[in-house]
Amino acid sequence: MVKGRQLNRLLFTDPETKQKVSDSKEMGFYKKQIRIALRNCGFINPENIEEYIARDGYAALGKALSEMTPEEVIKEIIASGLRGRGGGGFPTGLKWDITRKVQAEQKYVVCNADEGDPGAFMDRSILEGDPHAVLEAMAINGYCTGASKGLIYIRAEYPLAITRLKIAINQAREYGLLGNNIMGTGFDFDVEIRYGAGAFVCGEETSLIHSMEGNRGEPTVKPPFPSESGYKGMPTNVNNVETYANIPVILLEGSAWFSSIGTEKSKGTKVFALAGKVNNVGLIEVPMGITLREVIFEIGGGIKDGKKFKAVQTGGPSGGCLTEKHLDIPIDYDNLLAHGSMMGSGGMIVMDEDDCMVSMAKFYLEFTVEESCGKCAPCRIGNKRLYEMLETISEGKGTEADLTRLRNLAYVIKDTSLCGLGQTSPNPVLSTLENFQDEYNEHVKDKKCRAGQCKSLMQYVITEDLCVGCTLCSRVCPVDAIAGEKKQVHLINQELCIKCGACMDKCKFKAISIQ
């Protein structure tokens, strides 16, 4: 839009009909989306509280404070069926109720904005696009649980989100929506920001609390749960950004409306960061129960460059790989767990035929090894050994016995680790072993990587019938691994070859291929 007028040349062109689409609701990317948590993102100026108020902002807080008791608010949240969107899926209203019932002089409300999954940017987008929704929900939480202080734990790598949160907090204080005697009701609640240093383990609530206290971000055995003994030993309610973003809408629209969306045990919508080998990447919000096929092929627009779909990783490093046979299962907490994956915070990375599943498992395990806090031996040592086994296999040095050890160790780590990070870290390994056993066997028995991703198992070869002896490949080779006379078939010395691919990129006759 320019000065209220639609600029036709910039409208989206439908790839199938080749027609301009004037309404985003008619685009395949948006047709199946229902935006609740993302309702204001892109529609309001996040640095202007009046635009948030114009879209019923803080009306839910007003309703809670003036028309409902804390018990009634909690009852409404429980009836909605809202579950934690940070990955655990614990019923939100029940967590609030537990915190409310614990007696203490001081209680805390915490927002977990420490989003650490590779490829995930759900919470970041909400905080950058609609920070007041989170502040309003935290205040409602404080009213319900008896807390007067709120803390937002956010990664320092999110500078724009931090800036907009600071602006929103100051504006809310100026308007009397945070601080003392909110809306003249006698309710006091204020919010502070605490910074994280980017440790993935601090997404786990006990680690997060220790980090806020100035200690090492390490988990502790539960119980006691933070709802009973959390920040500074006081009852603390921890929810993530997306969970909070749903709260105001539930109070305004009603629990029956919210629970009408989704499946029997997973109500409402879920925000996913759709990434990888799909045509339409980006943030999507879809109703629980939608299938992976709808997400990948309708919203995502299918696989890039006409390639074949191979797998999708849901739940980030803690999740698992789902394959073509899983495309029609409804996406919800229980279905994903039943098929060896999990919802997680909402990362969804799509892979095609050119991806190696051994390399994929190794990538996620490398991330977990790097991010382990080191407190418990199964995670600290076990995951390192798992990674070394995968490295051996991807180098073509693995044996069938390694595959057995890989599986056994993965189950030991899963059963004996202290926190959720360690308990779920073997999921990428176990799910790829389950669904792509043939690829592991090829790496071990045939010493081949069908996707050509494992460099140690790759070989660049020259096809005799296509080589014209132009010498271009030998001239660009940085290690002089290609020999041959002009107008004669050239050969690649595999012992010298560093597999950089320069020869294949430069060959004009497509005489060089990977085997």
Secondary structure, 3 states (H helix, E strand, C coil): CECCECCHHHCEECCCCCCEECCHHHCHHHHCCCCCCCCCCCCCCCCCHHHHHHCCCCHHHHHHHHHCCHHHHHHHHHHHCCECCCCCCCEHHHHHHHHHHCCCCCCEEEEEECCCCCCCCHHHHHHHHCHHHHHHHHHHHHHHHCCCEEEEEEECCCHHHHHHHHHHHHHHHHCCCCEEEECCCCEEEEEEEEEECCCHHHHCHHHHHHHHCCCCCCCCCCCCCCCCCCHHHCCEEEEEHHHHHHHHHHHHHCHHHHHCCECCCCECEEEEEEEECECCCEEEEEECCCEHHHHHHHHCCCEHHHCCEEEEEECHHHCEEECHHHCCCECCHHHHHHCCCCCCCCEEEEEECCCCHHHHHHHHHHHHHHHCCCCCHHHHHHHHHHHHHHHHHHCCCCCHHHHHHHHHHHHHHHHHCCCHHHHHCCHHHHHHHHHCHHHHHHHHHHCCCCCCCCHHHCCEEECCCCCCCCCHHHHHCCCCCEECCCCCCCEECCCCCCCCCHHHHHCCCCCEEEC
